[in-house]
Amino acid sequence: MSETENSRKVLSLLGLCQRAGKLKSGEQACETAVSSREAVLVVLSQDAAPWTVKKFTQKCHYYQIPVAVLPCTKEEVGRALGKGYRSCAAVCEAGFARSISGLTEKLDV
């Protein structure tokens, strides 16, 4: 499976997760989901601001929540979620998180 195919599958899964109501997107919502331990996985776009990446990497490390950086832009992530630009999203359901993690491990960021 090619890298672009994996990227599309990840974006598709994020969209499904959003429609299922198991995804929080945007920095404030993600931060709340991580702090309340509702998040199971946090995904960041490749063009997220360095301080955003640092903040979520540290926060997720503290709460022992995995972080995945996607080879997608904020625009692509936002489009997949049916929203504006999104640099981060918190997956709040274990099944979706497992599927997304499996695909992101195969991606080269």
Sequence and secondary structure as in RCSB ss.txt:
>XXXX:A:sequence
MSETENSRKVLSLLGLCQRAGKLKSGEQACETAVSSREAVLVVLSQDAAPWTVKKFTQKCHYYQIPVAVLPCTKE
EVGRALGKGYRSCAAVCEAGFARSISGLTEKLDV
>XXXX:A:secstr
  HHHHHHHHHHHHHHHHHTT EEESHHHHHHHHHTT  SEEEEETT  HHHHHHHHHHHHHHT  EEEESS HH
HHHHHHTSS  SEEEE  HHHHHHHHHHHTT   
